[in-house]
């Protein structure tokens, strides 16, 4: 599994627009074969940083998703929404290997 981790710099006066943008992409990623883990909006602390994570089974699956985006009208509408609202100023994208399982207490070495 590969997880895409996004860090956004957003306009702090347009958090509601960024939230709407996030909701659009949650549905799109899920419809296109990924698993979206959600968006994190500013709450306390920095008022201009947001995060999102979503996963695909393989990097090849992620690349297939990325290749489908330009021909997907809903994806293009989501990009246009962000552009027209100006809610996103910058973003950084990283790819990570998630670890979801802990060590079983019986197998733990103390």
Short mmCIF file of the C-alpha atoms (twelve columns), coordinates in Angstrom:
data_MODEL
# 
_entry.id   MODEL 
# 
loop_
_atom_site.group_PDB 
_atom_site.id 
_atom_site.type_symbol 
_atom_site.label_atom_id 
_atom_site.label_alt_id 
_atom_site.label_comp_id 
_atom_site.label_asym_id 
_atom_site.label_seq_id 
_atom_site.Cartn_x 
_atom_site.Cartn_y 
_atom_site.Cartn_z 
_atom_site.pdbx_PDB_model_num 
ATOM 1   C CA . UNK A 1   0.000   0.000   0.000   1 
ATOM 2   C CA . UNK A 2   1.126   3.550   -0.713  1 
ATOM 3   C CA . UNK A 3   -0.295  6.602   1.028   1 
ATOM 4   C CA . UNK A 4   -0.200  10.072  -0.436  1 
ATOM 5   C CA . UNK A 5   0.325   12.700  2.269   1 
ATOM 6   C CA . UNK A 6   -0.556  16.262  1.305   1 
ATOM 7   C CA . UNK A 7   0.335   19.383  3.246   1 
ATOM 8   C CA . UNK A 8   -1.516  22.476  2.084   1 
ATOM 9   C CA . UNK A 9   -0.866  26.132  2.710   1 
ATOM 10  C CA . UNK A 10  -4.315  27.663  2.496   1 
ATOM 11  C CA . UNK A 11  -5.811  31.121  2.666   1 
ATOM 12  C CA . UNK A 12  -6.887  31.387  6.333   1 
ATOM 13  C CA . UNK A 13  -9.940  33.402  5.280   1 
ATOM 14  C CA . UNK A 14  -11.089 30.634  2.931   1 
ATOM 15  C CA . UNK A 15  -11.083 27.567  5.191   1 
ATOM 16  C CA . UNK A 16  -14.732 26.843  4.332   1 
ATOM 17  C CA . UNK A 17  -13.855 26.793  0.623   1 
ATOM 18  C CA . UNK A 18  -10.917 24.481  1.327   1 
ATOM 19  C CA . UNK A 19  -13.233 22.177  3.304   1 
ATOM 20  C CA . UNK A 20  -15.623 22.019  0.348   1 
ATOM 21  C CA . UNK A 21  -12.703 21.249  -1.980  1 
ATOM 22  C CA . UNK A 22  -11.630 18.446  0.363   1 
ATOM 23  C CA . UNK A 23  -15.093 16.920  0.387   1 
ATOM 24  C CA . UNK A 24  -15.081 16.885  -3.412  1 
ATOM 25  C CA . UNK A 25  -11.776 14.975  -3.478  1 
ATOM 26  C CA . UNK A 26  -12.785 12.508  -0.769  1 
ATOM 27  C CA . UNK A 27  -15.596 11.325  -3.028  1 
ATOM 28  C CA . UNK A 28  -13.436 11.394  -6.157  1 
ATOM 29  C CA . UNK A 29  -10.550 9.381   -4.711  1 
ATOM 30  C CA . UNK A 30  -12.953 6.783   -3.307  1 
ATOM 31  C CA . UNK A 31  -14.821 6.558   -6.636  1 
ATOM 32  C CA . UNK A 32  -11.529 6.098   -8.493  1 
ATOM 33  C CA . UNK A 33  -10.319 3.115   -6.464  1 
ATOM 34  C CA . UNK A 34  -8.471  4.718   -3.586  1 
ATOM 35  C CA . UNK A 35  -9.269  5.010   0.094   1 
ATOM 36  C CA . UNK A 36  -9.404  8.589   1.322   1 
ATOM 37  C CA . UNK A 37  -8.499  9.037   4.994   1 
ATOM 38  C CA . UNK A 38  -9.858  12.568  5.159   1 
ATOM 39  C CA . UNK A 39  -8.748  16.160  5.457   1 
ATOM 40  C CA . UNK A 40  -7.497  17.944  8.543   1 
ATOM 41  C CA . UNK A 41  -8.440  21.607  8.741   1 
ATOM 42  C CA . UNK A 42  -6.899  24.331  10.899  1 
ATOM 43  C CA . UNK A 43  -8.380  24.400  14.361  1 
ATOM 44  C CA . UNK A 44  -5.836  25.559  16.948  1 
ATOM 45  C CA . UNK A 45  -2.372  26.806  16.099  1 
ATOM 46  C CA . UNK A 46  -1.443  27.697  12.525  1 
ATOM 47  C CA . UNK A 47  -4.541  28.941  10.711  1 
ATOM 48  C CA . UNK A 48  -3.214  28.385  7.197   1 
ATOM 49  C CA . UNK A 49  -2.146  24.727  7.158   1 
ATOM 50  C CA . UNK A 50  -4.297  21.743  6.165   1 
ATOM 51  C CA . UNK A 51  -3.531  18.085  5.544   1 
ATOM 52  C CA . UNK A 52  -4.993  15.167  3.623   1 
ATOM 53  C CA . UNK A 53  -4.091  11.509  3.200   1 
ATOM 54  C CA . UNK A 54  -5.344  8.822   0.866   1 
ATOM 55  C CA . UNK A 55  -4.082  5.401   -0.129  1 
ATOM 56  C CA . UNK A 56  -3.925  3.092   -3.104  1 
ATOM 57  C CA . UNK A 57  -2.976  -0.573  -3.085  1 
ATOM 58  C CA . UNK A 58  0.149   0.092   -5.186  1 
ATOM 59  C CA . UNK A 59  2.046   2.993   -6.699  1 
ATOM 60  C CA . UNK A 60  0.901   1.747   -10.114 1 
ATOM 61  C CA . UNK A 61  -2.733  2.078   -8.961  1 
ATOM 62  C CA . UNK A 62  -2.006  5.626   -7.838  1 
ATOM 63  C CA . UNK A 63  -0.415  6.406   -11.211 1 
ATOM 64  C CA . UNK A 64  -3.500  5.014   -12.997 1 
ATOM 65  C CA . UNK A 65  -5.654  7.326   -10.852 1 
ATOM 66  C CA . UNK A 66  -3.443  10.317  -11.729 1 
ATOM 67  C CA . UNK A 67  -3.648  9.459   -15.433 1 
ATOM 68  C CA . UNK A 68  -7.475  9.392   -15.282 1 
ATOM 69  C CA . UNK A 69  -7.769  12.837  -13.676 1 
ATOM 70  C CA . UNK A 70  -7.374  14.972  -16.849 1 
ATOM 71  C CA . UNK A 71  -10.261 13.169  -18.578 1 
ATOM 72  C CA . UNK A 72  -12.558 13.231  -15.535 1 
ATOM 73  C CA . UNK A 73  -14.972 16.193  -15.610 1 
ATOM 74  C CA . UNK A 74  -15.578 16.029  -11.838 1 
ATOM 75  C CA . UNK A 75  -11.830 16.209  -11.151 1 
ATOM 76  C CA . UNK A 76  -11.431 19.161  -13.481 1 
ATOM 77  C CA . UNK A 77  -14.351 20.903  -11.736 1 
ATOM 78  C CA . UNK A 78  -12.669 20.371  -8.360  1 
ATOM 79  C CA . UNK A 79  -9.423  21.898  -9.635  1 
ATOM 80  C CA . UNK A 80  -11.349 24.843  -11.101 1 
ATOM 81  C CA . UNK A 81  -13.154 25.343  -7.783  1 
ATOM 82  C CA . UNK A 82  -9.825  25.633  -5.942  1 
ATOM 83  C CA . UNK A 83  -8.454  27.971  -8.597  1 
ATOM 84  C CA . UNK A 84  -11.559 30.190  -8.631  1 
ATOM 85  C CA . UNK A 85  -11.817 30.434  -4.842  1 
ATOM 86  C CA . UNK A 86  -8.089  30.832  -4.263  1 
ATOM 87  C CA . UNK A 87  -8.341  28.658  -1.159  1 
ATOM 88  C CA . UNK A 88  -5.065  26.792  -1.838  1 
ATOM 89  C CA . UNK A 89  -1.861  28.802  -1.988  1 
ATOM 90  C CA . UNK A 90  0.636   25.927  -2.112  1 
ATOM 91  C CA . UNK A 91  0.844   22.193  -1.506  1 
ATOM 92  C CA . UNK A 92  3.477   19.530  -0.919  1 
ATOM 93  C CA . UNK A 93  2.948   15.870  -1.777  1 
ATOM 94  C CA . UNK A 94  4.820   12.934  -0.237  1 
ATOM 95  C CA . UNK A 95  4.371   9.193   -0.634  1 
ATOM 96  C CA . UNK A 96  4.600   6.999   2.428   1 
ATOM 97  C CA . UNK A 97  4.237   3.365   3.400   1 
ATOM 98  C CA . UNK A 98  1.650   3.180   6.191   1 
ATOM 99  C CA . UNK A 99  1.954   0.942   9.247   1 
ATOM 100 C CA . UNK A 100 -1.454  0.139   10.703  1 
ATOM 101 C CA . UNK A 101 -0.729  -2.855  12.907  1 
ATOM 102 C CA . UNK A 102 0.963   -2.848  16.299  1 
ATOM 103 C CA . UNK A 103 3.116   -5.477  17.885  1 
ATOM 104 C CA . UNK A 104 1.157   -8.255  19.572  1 
ATOM 105 C CA . UNK A 105 1.853   -8.108  23.334  1 
ATOM 106 C CA . UNK A 106 2.750   -11.834 23.333  1 
ATOM 107 C CA . UNK A 107 5.404   -11.256 20.669  1 
ATOM 108 C CA . UNK A 108 6.823   -8.104  22.296  1 
ATOM 109 C CA . UNK A 109 10.368  -8.288  23.529  1 
ATOM 110 C CA . UNK A 110 10.816  -6.267  26.722  1 
# 
